[in-house]
Amino acid sequence: MQRIHLLIFMLLSTQVIRAQSSDPEYAIIIKGGHVIDPKNNLNELMDVAINKSGKIAAVSKNIDPKTASRVVNAKGLYVTPGIIDMHTHNFAGTEPDNYLRNSYYANQPDGFTFRVGVTTVVDAGSAGWRTFEKFKDQTIDRARTRVLAFLNIVGQGMTGGPPEQNNADMDARLSADMALKYKDQIVGFKVAHYNKPDWVPIDRAIEAGKIAGNIPVIVDFGGSGLSLEELTMKKFRPGDIYTHTYGGGGKEREAITDPLTGKLRPFVFEARQRGVIWDVGHGAASFSFSHAIPATKAGFFPDVISTDHHGGSMNSAMKDILNVMNKFLTLGMEVPAIINSVTWKPAQVIHREQLGNLSVGSEGDVTVLRIRKGKFGVFDQMGQLLEGKQRFECEVTVKGGRVFYDLNGLTKPLPKVVGGLPSL
């Protein structure tokens, strides 16, 4: 009897060993694509493997597809780190007439991210220190997109109207305390829509940034008539961000181009040299070719390309991150530089270096893009049209080693849909 038990044990052990040995090493391999990874200076045909923990495991010339549970055929396509949209508004809710805080006007992220290659969004000040925890519960903790946030220096957040002018609700210490409490989600502070001729919200946001560990401030500057040069050359620290770079104009909201000559103002390059970050933040009315064309002709392309995605911008001239990238493609920005501006550069700006790259051990976020040739139009909110010959399209989006979006069934085996969600 003991001998029979021993034989059964040996047989079962052999089956377990065989099962273990046949278990694929990787969760996913993205095979045969043109990898662009600015952090690691990669711009060539390579394979990318993601392990079962959802991290980048290998990037090399030829990874055996048999070593993965799932293979994405990326032949003829571009493979990049997962796209980071550094300026969005995702504090969706049910409060009427509340602009972008817990409102109908903001967007839940998942319906607008994976389909355009975005794996991480950074909400730009929809919530302040009084309202952030509600935003965290309603959106951040429930989204499959990675949602980070700039905290509004106004405690109530981005409600629109008089509350955003309330200096008494701009508390640097309480804002910093909230950022320190939720340091995994809060990456900096936001100033927006202030129309008094003083520096109170900017000074307090920068103070909060210093208290919270020298994290950045992003500023939507306009309505106050203050000097853009003073903001970027004197007030800002290296690493602080000016958003709506190619918007503005008029007496109350300065543009980066001179209204008399139409040329780029010289201090813009000087501000970049001292470490100021220039972000697109396209929005519904914050991008104009009248500024973007002379600026880019002068060699001034953005550090970060972002959308300012919300209910008013998504169906207007902005549309989505790929459309904004297409505008700069049409303006002559090189493809690797565009990829850098939506991957590694924003990851550095928000101090999240585990994102935006394909280094071994980094987050397994990968975007597979097609550059389609043809005749395409891009336009701004003023109705100015430019015609381009190519555009970006998203084929596959992988976040944390999981395929969340596949346009043309390039993943084998295809993910099954379980309860409306793609299975692993």
C-alpha angles and dihedrals in degrees: 000000000000089000091054091049090050092051091049091049092050091048093050092046091052091051091050091050091049091049091050093047092051093048107111116249096221135044094214139006119195100208134206101352132138102256119212111185110160096190092059096034092241118157107151146081109298143142123243123208126196121197128224091264089064096251132124105266105175143358113192145131100269124012114180107250089213089071093068135071090218133023128200114206104222098166110147092011137101120250117203139162113277110286119254116208102200098190119049139127114229106153091116118176146131106271111119123224091013100119108213103345114094088330146137089246096064122076133234102236107226096069092056106033117056094045089063098040098262116143099165131039129185113210108221107222104310089137131043130198091282095052107028096097091056089051090049093052096043101041119000096053094042103042123096088208111083104253120198126170149215105215115229113240086223106084094220093050130221101342097141124230128042099348090067089058094053108115091186090065093053101092116169095191097049091044091051092047090055091049091050091048092053101029092147091063107026114073102171147321135286134215118190146156096010112153105180118105096244139086099235100121093041093049091048094046091051090048089052090049091054094048092048094056104286095295119165134268122220116204132201095196122196147093095057100079091229123145119274089201092055091048095052100033101039113014101040123080120216105281097031115128135231110201129196087041095169096041134077132065132160131068099300100042116040120212128214089246125072111250092216100048100021088225129127114273111247095230091065092074090041091054090051090052090055091052105267113150118224113209126187099218089177100189126160096299108009104089126070130173086214086074101026096055098053091039095053092042085058089052096257107137122164125270090216130023113209139157113222083222116200140126094286099048105038096075098033129071092309103055101160145333094278092054090052089049088050090057091058091043086056090047090057104262111152118248096241090050091051091050090049090052092058099037126023099018096054089043089057094044093055093040095244101127092163086073132063098039143074099230115143107269095025122120112291095240114140133169123200113204136186121209104211120203120219141083115310137167130219123182142181132230090269091060097252110150129207123187120219134187099218141029142186121252127180118236104169136006122197122186122184092346094308126113106233099167134024117170101187105020097261092150119093119231093022116231114259117233112239118182091341093308129101111250123229 
